[in-house]
Amino acid sequence: MNEKLTYCVAGHIFCIETPDRRLTSAILSNYAPFLVEEVDDKRVLFRLKGREEVDIPEITPSDTIAWNGVDYKMYHTPEGMLISMKKGDREHRLFARNDRKEMVCDLSLTDEGEAVFLNNLLRMAYGVTSIRVDQTIKIHGSVTELNGKAMIFLGKSGTGKSTHSRLWREFVPGCTLLNDDEPLVKVFEHEPVRVYGAPWSGSTACYRNISAEVVAFVHLYQSSENRLTKVRSIEAFSSLLASSSVLRSDPENRKRVQDVVAAILQRVPVYRLDCRPDYEAVSLTRSLLS
């Protein structure tokens, strides 16, 4: 009989059916802060079951992506969506039915060598399901938190997001790193926009089950001088959308992400920071996180 692992990330609950709870927990050690006890089935976002045969349909992929050494192929069929992941000579697959509530994969869920596949499949499964139930998006950024409020640094890989967050912790007493790669941002009807920690944080082991109010997004650009500029609406939308996780092959997902980005920008400003990696750059944004 299968055992079950239940996790809660940014208020969203998902379950994994596994033949060995201990082994799967070891593979997903970064999920440990998000582990919860039994919950009401009606609150479960999706369920994942392993050890299932998942066949590639005889159609052209809807999308192909190469990211972090993994090659992805997406297929959309009348029954649902299939994701193929290949790294080196290993390939694994996940199938999600149209309602996205029931998902199966060909992973054993007990092999440590499956860690990268299981993490990535769960990351993608979470992204395409959470936005269906409320206004939650996953973005690429580094989050600095101080006294319950957060600033999210955006920018292309290598532009210094992690460095700038580190400088904040060096020069601003009391601030902490909430997430360093893929935080979750949620819009509420009558409350401030909030950012949540996640089991995904890039190469930085920062897996915190906490949240904070978002007071600003800051898009970083390397420069020989330090300058902070508030970004106008169109540029702000483009900046945040480019940093958001979007399933390009799914028009519904794209539209939902765009709507959430627009809702966020009605409440939270976006700035451009041209900067050097020094104290002066931190001092320019210090007043934003008061």
N, C-alpha and C positions, 0 to 999 in steps of 0.2 A: 504494500500500500504506500502511495506517495505521501510525503510529509509536506509541510507548507511553510514558506517564509513570507512574511508580510512587512512591507516597508511603507513609510509615509514621508513624502518629499513635497515640501511647499503645500502641505495640506491635502495632497493627492495620494491615495492609497493604491498600491498594486501588489499582487501576489505571485509567487513562483511556486509551482508544484514540483517537488524534487524527490528523487529516490533516497537522498541522504542529506538531511538538513545541515549536518555538521560540515560536510565537504563543500556544499554549495556556499555556506556562510564563509568558509575559508577563502574560496575563490572571490567572493564579494566583500572582502574585509573593509573596503572603503564605504560600504553601505551600513556598517555596524551602528553608527550614530542614528540611523533612520529606522532601525528595526522596531516594530511595534507588536503588541499582542493581538489576539483575535479581535476582529472588528465586524461590524454589520456588513453583510455581503452587498447591500445596496450602495455602500459607499466605495466599493472597489472600482478603481478606474479601469484596470485591465488585469487579466490573468495570463501567465505564461507557463506553458507546459513543454517539457523537453522530450527527447527520444522519439520524435515523430518524423516520419519520412516526408520531406518537402520537395516536390518536383518542380523544376524550372518549366514554365509554360513555353509553348512553341510560338512565341511572339517576340518582337523586337523590344528591348528594354526601353522603358519610358524615360530613364535617366541613368547616367553613369557618373560616378564621382570617385576621385582618388584623393584620400585624405589620411594623413598620418601613417602612410605605408600600407593602407588598406584600400582595396578596390571594391566599390559598391556598385551593384546593379539593381534598379527598381523595376518591377513589373506590376502593371495594374490589369486585373482581370475582372470579369463581372462578379466574381465571388469575393474579391478583396485585393490586398496588396502583398507582394512577395519581395523580400529583400535578400539579395545574395551578397555575402562578404567574403573576399579572398585576400589572404595574407600569406605570401610565400607559396608553399604547395598545399596549404590548407584552405578549405572553403566550407562555410556554414550558411544556413538559410533560416529565415523566419517568414511565417505567413500570418497575416492579420486579416481577419474577416472584416467586412465592410463596416460593421459597427465598432470595430477596433477593441472590443471588450474581451474577445477570446483570441489568443495568439499561440501558435505552436512553432517549435524550432527543432532542428536535428541535433542540438547539443545534448551531451550526456548530463551536463550540469554537475559532474563530479570530477572532471579532469582539469587540473590546474592550467594546462596548456590552452584551455578554452577561455581564459580570463578576458583577453582583449576582445574576443567575439561576444561574450556574454555582456560585458560592460557596454560595448557599442550598440548591441541590439536593444538593451534596456534603455539606453540613452535615446535612441531613435523612437522606440515604442512610447516612451514617456512624452517626447516632444509632439508626436502626432496625435496623442490622445488627450493630454492635459488642456490643450487649447480648445478642444471640443466642448468642455464642460464649464470653463470659465476663462477669463482673460489672463492667461499665463503664457509667457514666452520665455524661451531659453536664449540667452545672448552670449556673445563672446566678449568677455571683459574681466577686469580685475576690480574687486570691491573692497574699499577701505571703509571701516565702520568706526564711529566715535559717538559714545553716549546714545546709542539707539538710532543714529542717523547714518546714512551711507552715501558715498560718492562712487560712481562707477566709471572707471577709466576704459575708454574704447580705443581701438586702433588696430591696424594690421599687425600680424605676428612680427615681432622683432622691433616694434616701435618704442618699447619701453614701459608697457603697462605694469608688468611685475616689478620693474625697477622703481617706477614712481610710487607704487604701493609700499615698497620696502623703504624708500626715502621718507614717506609719511610716518612709518613706524619708528624710524630713526630720529626724526625731528619733532614729532607731535606726540607728547606723552598721552597714554591712554587709548590710542587708536589701535585697531586690530584688523587683521585680514579676514574677511568673511568668506571669500571665494576668489580663486585666482585664474579662472578660465571660463567656466560655464554656469554662472549664477542664473537663477530664475526670477523673473520680474512679473509681478501680479498687480492688476488694476482692480480696485474695489469701487463700488458705487458711491459710498459715503465715507470713505476712509482714504488716507494718503496711499500713494503707490508704494509697494514694498518689494524688497529684494530678499531672496532666500538662498541659503547655502544648499549645496547639492552634493551627491556622491561623485561628481565629476569636477575635477579642478586641474586638469592638465598635468604638468610635471610636478606641481606643488601639492604636497599631501595636506590639503586643507579641506576637510569634510565636516563642516559645522552645521548642525541642525538648529540654526537660529535665523532670525530675519531682522530687517531694519527698514526704516523709512528712507526712501530715495529722495535726496534733495537736489541732485544734479548728475548729469552725464558729462564727462569731459573727454573729448576726442584728442588724443595725443599725436603730435607731429614732432619729429626730431628737428632741432634747429640750433643755430649758434647763438641765438638770443631767446630770452623768455618773454612771452607775450600771451595774455589771456583775452579772448574775444567771445562775446555771446553770439551764438549762431542763429541766423534767421530761420523761419519755419521750414522752407523747402529744403535747405541744406541740412537742417536738424533731422527732418524726416529721412532723408537719404542716408545720413550718418548712422542713425539708430537701426534703420531697416537693414543696412549692409552688415551690421553687427549681430543681427537676429538670425536664429536658426529657422530656415525655411525649406520645406520639401518642394523643390522646384517642379517636380512632376505632378503635383497635386494642386489644381487651381483653387480648391476650397481651402486648403491649408494656407496658400499664399494670401488669399483674401482675408482670412482670419488674422494672420500675423500683421498684415497691413493695418487692419482695424485696431488691433491692440496697440501698435506703435503710435497711431494717430491719437488714441485715447491717452496714452502715457504723456505725449507731448503737450496735451492740454493742461497738464499739471506740473510737469517737471522740465526745467530748462536744460538746454544743451550748450556747452562751451567748447571752443577750440583752444587748446593749449600748445603753442609752439614753445619748445623748451629744451633746455640742457638738463642733464641729470644732477641737479644740485639743490641746495636749500632755497634759493630764490624762486625756483619753479614751484616748490611746495608752498612757499609763502603767498604766491599769487592765488592759489585755490583754497588757502586756509580759511578765508572768510566764508566760503560756500558751505563749509561743514562746521557750523557754529552750534 
